[in-house]
Amino acid sequence: MLLGATALFSKVIPLSATDITFGRSIVACLALFTLVKMSGGKLTLSRKKDYFIGIGLGLLMAAHWVSYFAAMQYSSVSVGMIALFTFPVITVLIEPFFEGIRLVWQDILSALVVFIGIFLIVPEISLKNDVTLGILVGVGSAILYAFRNVCHRKYFSHYSGSLAMAYQTLVIFFCLSFFIGPDLFNAGAKTYIYLALLGTFFTAVPHALIATSLQHLRAKTFSLVACMQPLYGVILAIIVLDEQPSWQTYLGGILVISAAVYETINTQKLHKK
């Protein structure tokens, strides 16, 4: 629910996607390192190799976060979130290469349903259309997020969720510091309040929980459960931002969410056997 609400900040914060992500990363990084310290955890990683892995994961998250907000700024919260949440299907398709598991026909069917849903919300095949561009950027963000989740589980899940995300937000802060604009430093008090809320309650807390869950769940399982977030995001966009999604957006969203629910139930059944 908290992550579903992050989409709203792309519209209410009057900054570029890069500036929002940079401000978000500063607050989240401080909050996460403080959380680790207060809980008595170590602030260092156990192996030198893990610092390079952390940098790689942080770079994936930086590109994902920037494209995540950009997708919704190009189009709308509803369209951007539905496009982004193709990442569970992308995860399903790439996870076998990391986990040594087989891809089953149900996964392929779910992938087809999701991509039909995305196709329905594309207004025209042209990058001159902002909605189409937003969908394309959203799908690109989904690819980045899927790779980050799978790599995190395989190579970095032996660290606590808070410490893992603390290092990743630190990398985001450093790499985006070269690209921020003057608007961030000239923003009003309300903008800084929104960034503080985004970085703490809507970033540090939920992402620490996600990173922790990846210690116990396959990335596919988490991704499919998380696919309910577009539902929360669309409802909040209608209530808070007065967005009016088209019937194609509703239908496409229903297909995406239905495929996620089916895959979640199917995965649980397979684990019980």
N, C-alpha and C positions, 0 to 999 in steps of 0.2 A: 504493500500500500504506500509506504514512504517513497520508494523509488518511482512508483507510478506518478507521484505528485511532482517529481523533479522537472517533468516536462513543462509545467506551468511557468517555471522560472525563465524559460527561453523567451517568453512573451512579456512577463512583468518586469524583467531586468533590462533596462535600455542600453545594453552593451552588446558587442559582437560575441559570437560563440567562443572565440579564443579568449577574450577578456573575462567572460563568465567562468570559463573553465579554469583560468589562472587564479581568479579570486576564490573559486570553489576549492581548488587544490591547497591554497595557503591555509584556509580555515580547517579543512579536513585533516591536513598533515599535522597541524598543531594539536588538534583534538585527539587524533589517533595516537600520536607519540605520548601525549599526556595520559591517555587511557592505559597504554602499555606500562608506563612508569608507575602509575597509581596502583595497578594490579600486581606490581612486583615482578613483572616480566623483564627479560633482557632486551636491551635496545640494539644489540649487535646480532649479526647473522653468524651461524656456526661455521660456514665454509666460505672461502674467497670466491669460489665459483658461484655461490648463491647471490653475490652482489651483482654479477653480470646478468644472472637470470632475472633478478629484481629490476634491473635497468631495462631489460627487454620487455618485461611485463608492463612496466611503467610507460614505456613508449607506446605500446599497444593501447593502453588505457587513455593516454593523452590524445592520440588520434581518434579513438572511439568517442571520448567525451566531446571533443570539438565538433566532430561530424554529427554527433547526437543532437546537440543544440542547433547546429546549422540546418539540419534536416527540417526541424520544426519552424525555424525562422523563415526558411524558403517557402514552406507550405503552411501547415497548421499542426497543432498538437495532435489531433486525431490521426491525420494522415502520417505524420512523422513517426508516431509511436507504433502504428500498425506496421509500417515499413521496417522499423528497427527490430520489431519482434519476429522477424524472420530468423533471428539468430538461433532459436531452438532447433529449427529445421537444419540450418547450416551446421550446427553442433552435431546433430544426428548423423550428418553425412561425413563429417571429418573425424569424429571420435574413433571410429574403427582403426584409423591409421595410427592413433596414439595408444589405444587401450588393447589392441589385439583382439577385438570382438568382431562378430559378423554383423553386417547390415541385413536386416530382414525386410520382407516385402511390405510389411505394415508401415515401416519408416518411409519407404519410397512413396507409398500412397499418401501418407500424411504430408510429405514434402510437396507433392503435386497439388493437394488441396490448398496448402498455404500459398503457393505461388499463383494459383488461380485467384485466390483472395486478393493478392497484391496486384495482379493484372487488372482486376475489376476497378481498382481505385486510380489507375493511371488514366488521366484525361486524354492525353495524346502522346504519341511517340516523338517528342521533341524536347530538347534541352532548353529551348526558349520558354517553355512553360514552367513556371516556378514550382507547381505541384509535382510535375514529373521529375524535376531536378531534386526536389525534396525527397521524393521516394527513392531515387537513385542514391543520394547521399545517405539516406537512412539504411538502405540495404548494405552499402559499403561499411557503415558503422556496425551493422550487425555482423558482418564477416570479421571485423577486427575484434569485436567482443567475444565471438565464438572461439576464435583462436586463443584469446587471452584466457578464457575460462578453462579450456582444455589444457593449455600449457601450465596454468596455475595448479590445477589438480595433479598433474603428472610430476611437475618439477619443484613446486613451492608450497604444497599443502601441508608440509611438516611444520610450518610455522603457524602461530596463532593468527586468526583473521585480522585482528587489530594491527599486529606488527607487519603482516604482509601488505596490507593496504596502506599503512603508514609509509613504507618505503616506496610504494608505487605512486602515492600522491607527492612524495618528495621529488621523484623523478619528473612528474608532470610539472611541478613548480619550476624546476630548473630549466627544462627544455622549452617551456612556453614563455619564460621570462625574456626571451629574445624576440618575441612576436607580439607582445602586448602594445596597445595603443594608448594615447594620452587620455582618452575618455574615462578609463578606469580610475585615474588619479583625480579627475575633475567631477566625479559622480557625486550625487547628493547623499544625504544621510540615509534615506530610505533604501537606496541601492545597496549600501553597505550592510544594512540590516538584512536585506534579502539574501545577500551573499553569505552572511553569517549563518542564517537559517539553513541555506542550501548546503553549506559546508559541514554543518554539525548534524542536525536532525535528519536531513535528507541525503546525506552522503556518508559521513563517518560512521554513523550508527548502522544503517542498512548494509553498507558494503563490508563492514567488519563481520556482520552476521552471515553475509553471502560467502565470504572467504572461509569462514569457519565451517559452513555447511558443506563446502567442497572437500573438506577433510573426510566427510562421512558419506557423501552422495556422489554418484557419477555426474559429470557435468551435464549430461543429457537429462538426467532426472531433474536436476535443479532448473535447467533451462525451460523445461516443459511446464513445470509448476509456475515459474516466473512469467510465463506467457499470459497469465491472467492480468498482468499489469496494464496492458492497453485498455482493458475494460475500466479499471479505476481511472486511468488517465483521460479517457474520452468523457467519462461521466463528470470528472472535475473540470474539464475544459468547457463542457456545456454549461455547468453551473457557474463557474468563476469567470470564464472568458466570454461566455455567451456565444460559443462556436455553434454552428449549425451544419453538422456533417451531412453530406449527400447520401442518398439511398445506396449508392455504390460503395461508399465508405462503410456504412453499416453492414452491408452484405459481405464485403471483403473482411471486415473485422470479425464477423460471426464465423466465417470459414477458418480464419487464423486461430481464433480462440477454441473453436470446436475441435480442430486438429490437435491443439495442445492438450485439451481435456482428454481426448481419446488416447493420445500417446502416454499421458500420465497414468491413466487407468491400466493400459496395456503393459506398461513397464512394471507397475506394482504387481500385476498378476504373474509376470515372468519371474520376478524376484521371489515370489512365494512358492514357486515350483521346486 
